[in-house]
């Protein structure tokens, strides 16, 4: 992201804006909204990357995804054969 900032006018439901202001204080509102927009952009870019990968390689298998997640988390993953040995 660029270090330059610019003021924009947005519209949002008043109750949502007041909830944000109550949590962040008057000086944190813009930072909160900026972080939320940045997260949403990251999510959309990730979705585009996943869609492109699936278009090229096919859909992912849920069991494989869960197994890779377990490895990334460092879970103690053992198959039934290893447990029986």
Helices and strands as residue ranges (DSSP letters): H 14-24, H 29-57, H 62-73, H 80-84
